[in-house]
Amino acid sequence: MNKSVLRGVILATGLTTALVHLYLNVTMGHIDPLFTLNGLGYLGLLAAFFFNLPWISRQRVLLHYLFMLFAAVTIVAWFILSPDRSALLGILTKIDEFILIIALFLDLRAERA
């Protein structure tokens, strides 16, 4: 898989996950700090990943690992905290985050090669 396809997958899955978490705040009827922070965290990591800021460009490997860890913690938190693990949106979002982790890993391998 070429680098531009991987970057597209990272952007699409990261934005989808961020928007789902921010959207759930609206539909729940109240602002949940964890959903808000999770959505904003994904947006911040995407910004760091795609905007070549000088202080981040030297830490690309660390950024990949941090992004993968963030997604993994989100998946684990869903298993621990979710009252309804059978909700379709939750399952689809976790699949999305898993794809994000795989795309980040493959992108990291491509950068190192």
Helices and strands as residue ranges (DSSP letters): H 3-28, H 33-50, H 54-57, H 60-81, H 88-112
